[in-house]
């Protein structure tokens, strides 16, 4: 199972020295997919890794592993842990926050905090894709196969545009301002976000703000998270610590002390 990217929240982030035997590689998206896709990725653990932690980051992935087949990994609202089997190559695509709906096909409210077999959403196409993944000779072949099956003929919708704006602002956005700019009520905006990505606008902003705080911990003075909290839009250090623990299961200090 895997999530999420060169931001620090995903399967590529080694949160303990025992995870160093899990080589993780990211592969760039073609130009047509770059507005929607953060990266394609591959992973092959050298040993079985139980309870591998994956942090929320606002993204959706499509993941393939030989044991589970292709799956949709929905947007997460808290840390989830997965077992990675030794020697099993996993591949996936990580969509940018809020950008998956047109490609995945399932409403966000049906995928949040869930793993769904791709066949359940794509039907025969998902089943056939799983069989072809099994025939791939390398991670690169599997990624190429996944890439060619990502098709969307729709232009960016209002939720995607707002999601990109929220990410650009690192989650420091007032929901009332979003609704005003979109000429809709806060209730209408909430309904659209829930349908599109399974999170309310406020919850999505919180996840993106949390995501933005992660790399800041690398350079912050150990034990003093006040400046990180203020820079990332939290009221104070206590607010930051509480939200960080809610999303990750760690305090900032515990997380910062873990090997990368």
DRENPA-3360 file (N, C-alpha, C; in nm, 2 decimals, always signed):
BEGIN
1 = XXXXXXXX = +0.08/-0.12/+0.00/+0.00/+0.00/+0.00/+0.09/+0.12/+0.00 ~ +0.04/+0.23/-0.06/+0.14/+0.34/-0.06/+0.07/+0.47/-0.08 ~ +0.13/+0.56/-0.03/+0.08/+0.70/-0.04/+0.21/+0.78/-0.01 ~ +0.24/+0.87/-0.01/+0.23/+1.00/-0.07/+0.35/+1.08/-0.05 ~ +0.40/+1.13/-0.13/+0.50/+1.17/-0.22/+0.62/+1.23/-0.16 ~ +0.69/+1.31/-0.24/+0.81/+1.37/-0.20/+0.78/+1.48/-0.10 ~ +0.66/+1.51/-0.08/+0.62/+1.57/+0.05/+0.65/+1.46/+0.15 ~ +0.63/+1.46/+0.26/+0.69/+1.36/+0.35/+0.59/+1.26/+0.39;
9 = XXXXXXXX = +0.47/+1.26/+0.34/+0.37/+1.18/+0.41/+0.35/+1.04/+0.36 ~ +0.43/+0.99/+0.28/+0.39/+0.87/+0.21/+0.47/+0.75/+0.23 ~ +0.44/+0.65/+0.15/+0.50/+0.52/+0.16/+0.65/+0.53/+0.14 ~ +0.69/+0.64/+0.07/+0.84/+0.66/+0.05/+0.91/+0.71/+0.16 ~ +0.84/+0.76/+0.26/+0.90/+0.82/+0.38/+0.94/+0.71/+0.48 ~ +1.07/+0.69/+0.50/+1.11/+0.58/+0.60/+1.10/+0.64/+0.74 ~ +1.01/+0.59/+0.81/+0.98/+0.64/+0.95/+1.06/+0.56/+1.05 ~ +1.13/+0.46/+1.01/+1.21/+0.39/+1.11/+1.33/+0.32/+1.03;
17 = XXXXXXXX = +1.44/+0.30/+1.09/+1.55/+0.25/+1.02/+1.53/+0.11/+0.96 ~ +1.43/+0.04/+1.02/+1.40/-0.09/+0.96/+1.33/-0.08/+0.83 ~ +1.28/+0.04/+0.79/+1.22/+0.06/+0.66/+1.32/+0.09/+0.55 ~ +1.45/+0.10/+0.58/+1.54/+0.13/+0.48/+1.56/+0.03/+0.37 ~ +1.51/-0.09/+0.40/+1.52/-0.20/+0.30/+1.40/-0.19/+0.20 ~ +1.33/-0.08/+0.19/+1.22/-0.07/+0.10/+1.25/+0.04/+0.00 ~ +1.33/+0.01/-0.11/+1.36/+0.11/-0.21/+1.24/+0.17/-0.27 ~ +1.23/+0.30/-0.27/+1.11/+0.37/-0.32/+1.16/+0.46/-0.43;
25 = XXXXXXXX = +1.09/+0.46/-0.54/+1.14/+0.55/-0.66/+1.01/+0.62/-0.71 ~ +1.03/+0.75/-0.74/+0.93/+0.83/-0.81/+0.96/+0.85/-0.95 ~ +0.86/+0.85/-1.04/+0.87/+0.87/-1.18/+0.78/+0.98/-1.22 ~ +0.83/+1.07/-1.30/+0.76/+1.19/-1.34/+0.64/+1.16/-1.43 ~ +0.54/+1.24/-1.42/+0.42/+1.22/-1.51/+0.44/+1.29/-1.64 ~ +0.38/+1.24/-1.75/+0.38/+1.30/-1.88/+0.31/+1.44/-1.87 ~ +0.34/+1.52/-1.97/+0.29/+1.66/-1.96/+0.14/+1.67/-1.95 ~ +0.07/+1.58/-2.02/-0.08/+1.59/-2.02/-0.14/+1.56/-1.88;
33 = XXXXXXXX = -0.06/+1.49/-1.80/-0.11/+1.45/-1.66/-0.06/+1.53/-1.55 ~ +0.04/+1.62/-1.58/+0.11/+1.69/-1.47/+0.02/+1.78/-1.39 ~ -0.09/+1.84/-1.45/-0.18/+1.92/-1.36/-0.25/+1.84/-1.26 ~ -0.26/+1.71/-1.28/-0.34/+1.62/-1.20/-0.26/+1.52/-1.12 ~ -0.15/+1.48/-1.16/-0.07/+1.37/-1.10/+0.06/+1.43/-1.04 ~ +0.09/+1.39/-0.92/+0.21/+1.43/-0.86/+0.33/+1.35/-0.91 ~ +0.30/+1.22/-0.91/+0.41/+1.13/-0.96/+0.35/+0.99/-0.98 ~ +0.42/+0.90/-1.05/+0.41/+0.76/-1.05/+0.52/+0.71/-0.95;
41 = XXXXXXXX = +0.50/+0.59/-0.89/+0.60/+0.55/-0.80/+0.61/+0.39/-0.80 ~ +0.72/+0.34/-0.75/+0.74/+0.20/-0.74/+0.81/+0.17/-0.61 ~ +0.79/+0.05/-0.56/+0.84/+0.02/-0.42/+0.86/-0.13/-0.42 ~ +0.98/-0.18/-0.37/+1.00/-0.32/-0.35/+1.07/-0.34/-0.22 ~ +0.99/-0.38/-0.12/+1.05/-0.41/+0.02/+1.15/-0.53/+0.01 ~ +1.26/-0.51/+0.08/+1.36/-0.62/+0.09/+1.32/-0.72/+0.20 ~ +1.23/-0.68/+0.29/+1.18/-0.76/+0.39/+1.03/-0.72/+0.42 ~ +0.96/-0.81/+0.48/+0.82/-0.78/+0.52/+0.82/-0.67/+0.62;
49 = XXXXXXXX = +0.74/-0.57/+0.59/+0.73/-0.45/+0.68/+0.58/-0.45/+0.74 ~ +0.56/-0.49/+0.86/+0.43/-0.48/+0.92/+0.40/-0.34/+0.97 ~ +0.28/-0.30/+0.97/+0.24/-0.17/+1.03/+0.31/-0.05/+0.97 ~ +0.33/-0.06/+0.84/+0.39/+0.06/+0.78/+0.30/+0.18/+0.78 ~ +0.35/+0.29/+0.84/+0.26/+0.41/+0.86/+0.25/+0.50/+0.73 ~ +0.13/+0.54/+0.70/+0.11/+0.63/+0.59/+0.03/+0.74/+0.64 ~ +0.07/+0.86/+0.62/+0.01/+0.98/+0.67/-0.08/+1.05/+0.58 ~ -0.19/+1.12/+0.63/-0.28/+1.19/+0.54/-0.21/+1.31/+0.47;
57 = XXXXXXXX = -0.24/+1.33/+0.34/-0.18/+1.43/+0.26/-0.28/+1.49/+0.16 ~ -0.41/+1.45/+0.16/-0.50/+1.50/+0.07/-0.51/+1.43/-0.07 ~ -0.42/+1.33/-0.09/-0.41/+1.27/-0.22/-0.49/+1.14/-0.23 ~ -0.51/+1.09/-0.35/-0.57/+0.96/-0.38/-0.47/+0.89/-0.47 ~ -0.45/+0.76/-0.44/-0.36/+0.68/-0.53/-0.44/+0.57/-0.59 ~ -0.39/+0.52/-0.70/-0.43/+0.39/-0.76/-0.30/+0.31/-0.74 ~ -0.31/+0.19/-0.68/-0.20/+0.11/-0.64/-0.22/-0.03/-0.69 ~ -0.11/-0.09/-0.74/-0.11/-0.23/-0.77/+0.00/-0.31/-0.69;
65 = XXXXXXXX = -0.04/-0.42/-0.63/+0.05/-0.52/-0.58/+0.01/-0.66/-0.62 ~ +0.10/-0.75/-0.63/+0.06/-0.88/-0.68/-0.04/-0.95/-0.58 ~ -0.03/-0.92/-0.45/-0.12/-0.99/-0.36/-0.26/-0.94/-0.36 ~ -0.28/-0.81/-0.38/-0.41/-0.74/-0.37/-0.46/-0.70/-0.50 ~ -0.38/-0.70/-0.61/-0.43/-0.65/-0.74/-0.44/-0.50/-0.73 ~ -0.50/-0.43/-0.83/-0.51/-0.29/-0.84/-0.62/-0.24/-0.74 ~ -0.59/-0.14/-0.67/-0.68/-0.08/-0.57/-0.68/+0.07/-0.58 ~ -0.79/+0.13/-0.54/-0.80/+0.28/-0.51/-0.78/+0.30/-0.37;
73 = XXXXXXXX = -0.68/+0.38/-0.33/-0.66/+0.42/-0.20/-0.71/+0.57/-0.18 ~ -0.82/+0.58/-0.11/-0.89/+0.71/-0.09/-0.81/+0.80/-0.01 ~ -0.86/+0.93/-0.01/-0.81/+1.03/+0.08/-0.82/+0.99/+0.23 ~ -0.71/+1.01/+0.30/-0.71/+0.97/+0.44/-0.73/+1.08/+0.53 ~ -0.79/+1.06/+0.65/-0.81/+1.16/+0.75/-0.73/+1.13/+0.87 ~ -0.66/+1.02/+0.88/-0.57/+0.99/+0.99/-0.47/+0.89/+0.94 ~ -0.36/+0.87/+1.02/-0.26/+0.77/+0.98/-0.32/+0.63/+0.97 ~ -0.28/+0.56/+0.86/-0.32/+0.42/+0.84/-0.19/+0.34/+0.83;
81 = XXXXXXXX = -0.20/+0.21/+0.87/-0.08/+0.13/+0.86/-0.11/+0.00/+0.78 ~ -0.01/-0.03/+0.70/-0.02/-0.14/+0.61/+0.09/-0.24/+0.62 ~ +0.07/-0.36/+0.58/+0.18/-0.46/+0.57/+0.23/-0.47/+0.43 ~ +0.36/-0.45/+0.42/+0.43/-0.47/+0.28/+0.50/-0.60/+0.28 ~ +0.47/-0.68/+0.18/+0.53/-0.81/+0.17/+0.67/-0.81/+0.11 ~ +0.76/-0.88/+0.16/+0.90/-0.88/+0.11/+0.90/-0.93/-0.04 ~ +0.97/-0.85/-0.12/+1.00/-0.89/-0.26/+0.88/-0.86/-0.35 ~ +0.77/-0.81/-0.31/+0.66/-0.78/-0.39/+0.67/-0.63/-0.45;
89 = XXXXXXXX = +0.69/-0.62/-0.57/+0.70/-0.49/-0.63/+0.56/-0.43/-0.63 ~ +0.55/-0.31/-0.58/+0.42/-0.23/-0.59/+0.45/-0.11/-0.67 ~ +0.34/-0.07/-0.75/+0.35/+0.04/-0.83/+0.22/+0.13/-0.81 ~ +0.23/+0.25/-0.84/+0.11/+0.34/-0.82/+0.12/+0.47/-0.88 ~ +0.01/+0.54/-0.88/+0.00/+0.68/-0.93/-0.06/+0.76/-0.81 ~ +0.01/+0.87/-0.79/-0.04/+0.96/-0.68/-0.10/+1.09/-0.74 ~ -0.23/+1.11/-0.73/-0.29/+1.22/-0.78/-0.27/+1.34/-0.69 ~ -0.26/+1.46/-0.75/-0.25/+1.58/-0.67/-0.38/+1.59/-0.58;
97 = XXXXXXXX = -0.37/+1.66/-0.47/-0.49/+1.68/-0.38/-0.61/+1.74/-0.46 ~ -0.72/+1.67/-0.45/-0.84/+1.71/-0.51/-0.85/+1.69/-0.66 ~ -0.76/+1.62/-0.72/-0.75/+1.61/-0.87/-0.79/+1.47/-0.92 ~ -0.83/+1.38/-0.83/-0.84/+1.24/-0.87/-0.98/+1.20/-0.93 ~ -1.08/+1.27/-0.90/-1.22/+1.23/-0.93/-1.24/+1.19/-1.08 ~ -1.20/+1.27/-1.17/-1.23/+1.25/-1.31/-1.16/+1.12/-1.36 ~ -1.05/+1.08/-1.29/-0.97/+0.97/-1.34/-1.02/+0.84/-1.26 ~ -1.04/+0.86/-1.13/-1.08/+0.74/-1.05/-1.22/+0.70/-1.09;
105 = XXXXXXXX = -1.31/+0.80/-1.10/-1.45/+0.77/-1.14/-1.55/+0.75/-1.02 ~ -1.50/+0.73/-0.90/-1.59/+0.71/-0.78/-1.60/+0.84/-0.71 ~ -1.71/+0.88/-0.65/-1.72/+1.00/-0.57/-1.63/+0.99/-0.45 ~ -1.58/+1.11/-0.41/-1.48/+1.11/-0.30/-1.54/+1.05/-0.17 ~ -1.67/+1.08/-0.15/-1.73/+1.03/-0.03/-1.74/+0.88/-0.02 ~ -1.72/+0.81/-0.13/-1.72/+0.66/-0.13/-1.58/+0.60/-0.12 ~ -1.48/+0.69/-0.12/-1.34/+0.63/-0.12/-1.26/+0.68/+0.00 ~ -1.31/+0.79/+0.07/-1.24/+0.84/+0.19/-1.21/+0.74/+0.29;
113 = XXXXXXXX = -1.08/+0.72/+0.33/-1.03/+0.63/+0.43/-1.07/+0.48/+0.39 ~ -1.07/+0.46/+0.26/-1.10/+0.32/+0.22/-1.01/+0.27/+0.11 ~ -1.00/+0.14/+0.10/-0.93/+0.08/-0.01/-1.03/+0.00/-0.09 ~ -1.05/+0.03/-0.22/-1.15/-0.03/-0.30/-1.08/-0.10/-0.42 ~ -1.12/-0.23/-0.45/-1.06/-0.29/-0.57/-1.10/-0.21/-0.69 ~ -1.00/-0.19/-0.78/-1.03/-0.11/-0.89/-1.14/-0.16/-0.98 ~ -1.15/-0.30/-0.98/-1.26/-0.36/-1.05/-1.40/-0.32/-1.01 ~ -1.41/-0.29/-0.88/-1.54/-0.24/-0.82/-1.59/-0.11/-0.88;
121 = XXXXXXXX = -1.49/-0.03/-0.93/-1.53/+0.10/-0.98/-1.52/+0.10/-1.13 ~ -1.41/+0.04/-1.19/-1.39/+0.04/-1.33/-1.45/-0.08/-1.40 ~ -1.50/-0.18/-1.33/-1.56/-0.29/-1.39/-1.46/-0.38/-1.47 ~ -1.50/-0.42/-1.59/-1.42/-0.50/-1.67/-1.28/-0.44/-1.70 ~ -1.28/-0.31/-1.72/-1.15/-0.24/-1.75/-1.06/-0.26/-1.63 ~ -1.10/-0.25/-1.51/-1.02/-0.27/-1.39/-0.97/-0.41/-1.38 ~ -1.06/-0.51/-1.41/-1.02/-0.65/-1.40/-0.91/-0.68/-1.51 ~ -0.93/-0.63/-1.63/-0.83/-0.66/-1.73/-0.70/-0.59/-1.71;
129 = XXXXXXXX = -0.71/-0.47/-1.65/-0.59/-0.40/-1.61/-0.51/-0.48/-1.51 ~ -0.58/-0.54/-1.41/-0.51/-0.62/-1.31/-0.44/-0.73/-1.37 ~ -0.50/-0.80/-1.47/-0.43/-0.91/-1.53/-0.31/-0.87/-1.61 ~ -0.32/-0.75/-1.67/-0.20/-0.71/-1.75/-0.09/-0.66/-1.66 ~ -0.13/-0.60/-1.54/-0.02/-0.57/-1.45/+0.06/-0.70/-1.41 ~ -0.02/-0.81/-1.39/+0.05/-0.93/-1.35/+0.14/-0.98/-1.45 ~ +0.13/-0.94/-1.58/+0.22/-0.99/-1.69/+0.33/-0.89/-1.71 ~ +0.33/-0.78/-1.65/+0.44/-0.68/-1.67/+0.57/-0.74/-1.62;
137 = XXXXXXXX = +0.68/-0.71/-1.69/+0.81/-0.76/-1.66/+0.89/-0.67/-1.57 ~ +0.85/-0.55/-1.55/+0.92/-0.46/-1.46/+0.83/-0.35/-1.41 ~ +0.87/-0.28/-1.31/+0.80/-0.17/-1.26/+0.77/-0.06/-1.37 ~ +0.87/-0.04/-1.45/+0.85/+0.06/-1.56/+0.74/+0.02/-1.65 ~ +0.73/-0.11/-1.69/+0.62/-0.16/-1.77/+0.49/-0.14/-1.71 ~ +0.48/-0.17/-1.58/+0.36/-0.15/-1.51/+0.31/-0.01/-1.50 ~ +0.41/+0.08/-1.48/+0.38/+0.23/-1.47/+0.33/+0.28/-1.61 ~ +0.40/+0.23/-1.71/+0.35/+0.27/-1.85/+0.21/+0.23/-1.88;
145 = XXXXXXXX = +0.18/+0.11/-1.83/+0.04/+0.05/-1.85/-0.06/+0.14/-1.77 ~ -0.02/+0.17/-1.65/-0.11/+0.26/-1.57/-0.13/+0.39/-1.63 ~ -0.02/+0.45/-1.68/-0.03/+0.58/-1.74/-0.12/+0.59/-1.86 ~ -0.12/+0.49/-1.95/-0.20/+0.49/-2.07/-0.35/+0.47/-2.03 ~ -0.38/+0.42/-1.91/-0.52/+0.40/-1.88/-0.58/+0.52/-1.80 ~ -0.50/+0.62/-1.78/-0.55/+0.74/-1.71/-0.60/+0.84/-1.81 ~ -0.73/+0.85/-1.83/-0.79/+0.93/-1.93/-0.90/+1.02/-1.87 ~ -0.90/+1.15/-1.89/-1.01/+1.23/-1.85/-1.03/+1.33/-1.96;
153 = XXXXXXXX = -1.16/+1.34/-2.00/-1.19/+1.44/-2.11/-1.26/+1.56/-2.06 ~ -1.26/+1.58/-1.93/-1.32/+1.69/-1.86/-1.22/+1.80/-1.83 ~ -1.26/+1.92/-1.84/-1.18/+2.03/-1.79/-1.18/+2.04/-1.64 ~ -1.09/+2.11/-1.58/-1.08/+2.12/-1.44/-1.22/+2.19/-1.39 ~ -1.27/+2.13/-1.28/-1.40/+2.19/-1.23/-1.37/+2.28/-1.11 ~ -1.47/+2.34/-1.05/-1.45/+2.44/-0.95/-1.38/+2.38/-0.83 ~ -1.41/+2.26/-0.79/-1.34/+2.20/-0.67/-1.20/+2.18/-0.70 ~ -1.16/+2.13/-0.82/-1.02/+2.11/-0.85/-0.95/+2.25/-0.85;
161 = XXXXXXXX = -1.01/+2.35/-0.90/-0.94/+2.48/-0.90/-0.92/+2.53/-0.76 ~ -1.03/+2.51/-0.68/-1.02/+2.56/-0.54/-0.91/+2.47/-0.46 ~ -0.91/+2.34/-0.49/-0.81/+2.26/-0.43/-0.67/+2.30/-0.46 ~ -0.64/+2.33/-0.59/-0.51/+2.38/-0.63/-0.48/+2.51/-0.56 ~ -0.57/+2.60/-0.54/-0.55/+2.73/-0.47/-0.52/+2.70/-0.32 ~ -0.59/+2.61/-0.26/-0.57/+2.58/-0.12/-0.43/+2.52/-0.10 ~ -0.39/+2.43/-0.19/-0.25/+2.37/-0.19/-0.15/+2.48/-0.20 ~ -0.17/+2.57/-0.30/-0.07/+2.68/-0.32/-0.06/+2.77/-0.20;
169 = XXXXXXXX = -0.17/+2.78/-0.12/-0.17/+2.86/+0.00/-0.14/+2.78/+0.12 ~ -0.09/+2.66/+0.10/-0.05/+2.57/+0.21/-0.16/+2.55/+0.32 ~ -0.29/+2.55/+0.27/-0.40/+2.53/+0.36/-0.45/+2.64/+0.44 ~ -0.38/+2.76/+0.42/-0.41/+2.88/+0.50/-0.51/+2.96/+0.43 ~ -0.63/+2.91/+0.42/-0.74/+2.98/+0.35/-0.87/+2.98/+0.43 ~ -0.95/+3.08/+0.43/-1.07/+3.09/+0.50/-1.18/+3.03/+0.41 ~ -1.26/+2.94/+0.46/-1.36/+2.88/+0.38/-1.47/+2.98/+0.33 ~ -1.50/+3.07/+0.42/-1.60/+3.18/+0.38/-1.55/+3.26/+0.26;
177 = XXXXXXXX = -1.42/+3.28/+0.25/-1.36/+3.35/+0.14/-1.37/+3.27/+0.01 ~ -1.35/+3.14/+0.02/-1.36/+3.05/-0.09/-1.51/+3.05/-0.15 ~ -1.60/+3.04/-0.06/-1.74/+3.04/-0.10/-1.78/+3.17/-0.16 ~ -1.73/+3.28/-0.10/-1.76/+3.42/-0.16/-1.70/+3.43/-0.30 ~ -1.58/+3.39/-0.32/-1.51/+3.40/-0.45/-1.58/+3.31/-0.55 ~ -1.64/+3.20/-0.51/-1.71/+3.11/-0.60/-1.86/+3.14/-0.62 ~ -1.90/+3.25/-0.55/-2.04/+3.30/-0.56/-2.14/+3.19/-0.52 ~ -2.11/+3.12/-0.41/-2.20/+3.01/-0.36/-2.20/+3.02/-0.21;
185 = XXXXXXXX = -2.29/+2.95/-0.15/-2.30/+2.95/+0.00/-2.20/+2.85/+0.05 ~ -2.16/+2.87/+0.18/-2.07/+2.78/+0.24/-2.13/+2.63/+0.24 ~ -2.26/+2.62/+0.25/-2.32/+2.49/+0.25/-2.31/+2.42/+0.11 ~ -2.33/+2.50/+0.00/-2.31/+2.45/-0.13/-2.16/+2.40/-0.15 ~ -2.07/+2.49/-0.11/-1.93/+2.45/-0.12/-1.90/+2.32/-0.05 ~ -1.95/+2.31/+0.07/-1.93/+2.19/+0.15/-1.98/+2.07/+0.08 ~ -2.10/+2.08/+0.02/-2.16/+1.97/-0.05/-2.07/+1.92/-0.17 ~ -2.02/+2.02/-0.24/-1.94/+1.99/-0.36/-1.81/+1.92/-0.32;
193 = XXXXXXXX = -1.74/+1.97/-0.22/-1.62/+1.91/-0.17/-1.64/+1.77/-0.12 ~ -1.75/+1.75/-0.05/-1.77/+1.61/+0.00/-1.80/+1.52/-0.11 ~ -1.87/+1.56/-0.22/-1.89/+1.48/-0.33/-1.77/+1.45/-0.41 ~ -1.69/+1.55/-0.43/-1.57/+1.54/-0.52/-1.45/+1.47/-0.45 ~ -1.43/+1.50/-0.32/-1.31/+1.44/-0.26/-1.34/+1.37/-0.12 ~ -1.46/+1.38/-0.07/-1.49/+1.32/+0.05/-1.45/+1.39/+0.18 ~ -1.40/+1.51/+0.16/-1.37/+1.60/+0.28/-1.44/+1.73/+0.26 ~ -1.47/+1.79/+0.38/-1.52/+1.93/+0.37/-1.41/+2.02/+0.34;
201 = XXXXXXXX = -1.44/+2.14/+0.29/-1.33/+2.24/+0.26/-1.24/+2.26/+0.38 ~ -1.30/+2.28/+0.50/-1.23/+2.30/+0.62/-1.13/+2.19/+0.65 ~ -1.19/+2.06/+0.64/-1.10/+1.95/+0.67/-0.99/+1.94/+0.57 ~ -1.02/+1.96/+0.45/-0.91/+1.96/+0.34/-0.81/+2.06/+0.37 ~ -0.84/+2.18/+0.41/-0.74/+2.28/+0.45/-0.66/+2.23/+0.57 ~ -0.72/+2.17/+0.66/-0.64/+2.12/+0.78/-0.54/+2.01/+0.73 ~ -0.58/+1.92/+0.65/-0.49/+1.82/+0.60/-0.37/+1.88/+0.52 ~ -0.40/+1.98/+0.44/-0.29/+2.04/+0.36/-0.20/+2.12/+0.45;
209 = XXXXXXXX = -0.26/+2.19/+0.55/-0.17/+2.26/+0.64/-0.08/+2.16/+0.72 ~ -0.14/+2.05/+0.76/-0.06/+1.95/+0.83/+0.05/+1.90/+0.73 ~ +0.02/+1.87/+0.61/+0.12/+1.83/+0.51/+0.23/+1.93/+0.50 ~ +0.19/+2.06/+0.49/+0.29/+2.16/+0.48/+0.39/+2.17/+0.60 ~ +0.34/+2.13/+0.71/+0.42/+2.14/+0.83/+0.53/+2.04/+0.84 ~ +0.51/+1.93/+0.77/+0.61/+1.81/+0.78/+0.75/+1.85/+0.75 ~ +0.78/+1.90/+0.63/+0.92/+1.93/+0.60/+0.97/+2.04/+0.69 ~ +0.89/+2.13/+0.75/+0.94/+2.24/+0.83/+1.00/+2.18/+0.96;
217 = XXXXXXXX = +0.96/+2.06/+1.00/+1.02/+2.00/+1.12/+1.16/+1.96/+1.10 ~ +1.20/+1.94/+0.98/+1.34/+1.91/+0.95/+1.44/+2.02/+0.99 ~ +1.40/+2.14/+0.98/+1.49/+2.25/+1.00/+1.45/+2.33/+1.13 ~ +1.34/+2.29/+1.19/+1.31/+2.36/+1.32/+1.40/+2.33/+1.43 ~ +1.41/+2.42/+1.53/+1.49/+2.39/+1.65/+1.41/+2.29/+1.73 ~ +1.49/+2.18/+1.76/+1.42/+2.07/+1.83/+1.36/+2.11/+1.96 ~ +1.23/+2.07/+1.97/+1.16/+2.10/+2.09/+1.08/+2.23/+2.09 ~ +1.11/+2.32/+2.00/+1.05/+2.45/+1.99/+0.97/+2.45/+1.86;
225 = XXXXXXXX = +0.84/+2.43/+1.87/+0.76/+2.42/+1.75/+0.68/+2.55/+1.73 ~ +0.70/+2.65/+1.81/+0.62/+2.77/+1.80/+0.63/+2.84/+1.66 ~ +0.75/+2.85/+1.61/+0.76/+2.92/+1.48/+0.70/+2.84/+1.37 ~ +0.72/+2.70/+1.38/+0.66/+2.61/+1.28/+0.51/+2.63/+1.28 ~ +0.45/+2.63/+1.40/+0.31/+2.65/+1.42/+0.26/+2.78/+1.36 ~ +0.33/+2.89/+1.39/+0.28/+3.02/+1.34/+0.30/+3.03/+1.19 ~ +0.41/+2.98/+1.13/+0.43/+2.98/+0.99/+0.33/+2.90/+0.91 ~ +0.28/+2.79/+0.97/+0.19/+2.70/+0.91/+0.04/+2.74/+0.93;
233 = XXXXXXXX = +0.02/+2.85/+1.01/-0.12/+2.90/+1.02/-0.19/+2.84/+1.14 ~ -0.12/+2.78/+1.24/-0.18/+2.74/+1.36/-0.19/+2.85/+1.46 ~ -0.28/+2.84/+1.56/-0.30/+2.95/+1.65/-0.18/+2.96/+1.74 ~ -0.13/+2.85/+1.79/-0.01/+2.84/+1.88/+0.04/+2.70/+1.88 ~ +0.15/+2.68/+1.96/+0.22/+2.55/+1.96/+0.13/+2.44/+2.00 ~ +0.04/+2.47/+2.10/-0.05/+2.36/+2.15/-0.14/+2.31/+2.04 ~ -0.20/+2.41/+1.97/-0.29/+2.38/+1.86/-0.22/+2.29/+1.76 ~ -0.10/+2.33/+1.72/-0.02/+2.25/+1.63/+0.01/+2.11/+1.67;
241 = XXXXXXXX = +0.05/+2.10/+1.80/+0.08/+1.96/+1.85/-0.04/+1.87/+1.85 ~ -0.16/+1.93/+1.89/-0.28/+1.85/+1.89/-0.32/+1.80/+1.75 ~ -0.32/+1.89/+1.66/-0.35/+1.86/+1.52/-0.25/+1.76/+1.46 ~ -0.13/+1.78/+1.49/-0.02/+1.69/+1.44/-0.05/+1.55/+1.49 ~ -0.08/+1.54/+1.62/-0.10/+1.41/+1.68/-0.23/+1.34/+1.62 ~ -0.33/+1.42/+1.59/-0.46/+1.37/+1.54/-0.43/+1.31/+1.40 ~ -0.35/+1.37/+1.32/-0.33/+1.33/+1.18/-0.23/+1.22/+1.17 ~ -0.12/+1.22/+1.26/-0.01/+1.13/+1.24/+0.00/+1.02/+1.34;
249 = XXXXXXXX = -0.05/+1.04/+1.46/-0.03/+0.95/+1.57/+0.10/+0.98/+1.65 ~ +0.17/+1.08/+1.60/+0.29/+1.12/+1.67/+0.28/+1.27/+1.72 ~ +0.36/+1.31/+1.82/+0.38/+1.45/+1.84/+0.48/+1.50/+1.75 ~ +0.49/+1.63/+1.72/+0.60/+1.68/+1.63/+0.74/+1.63/+1.68 ~ +0.76/+1.63/+1.81/+0.89/+1.59/+1.86/+0.92/+1.44/+1.83 ~ +0.82/+1.36/+1.85/+0.84/+1.21/+1.82/+0.87/+1.19/+1.67 ~ +0.79/+1.27/+1.59/+0.81/+1.25/+1.44/+0.95/+1.30/+1.40 ~ +0.99/+1.42/+1.45/+1.12/+1.48/+1.41/+1.23/+1.39/+1.45;
257 = XXXX = +1.22/+1.31/+1.56/+1.33/+1.22/+1.61/+1.34/+1.09/+1.53 ~ +1.24/+1.06/+1.44/+1.25/+0.94/+1.37/+1.35/+0.95/+1.25 ~ +1.42/+0.84/+1.22/+1.51/+0.85/+1.11/+1.44/+0.87/+0.98 ~ +1.49/+0.94/+0.88/+1.43/+0.96/+0.75/+1.47/+0.85/+0.66;
% end
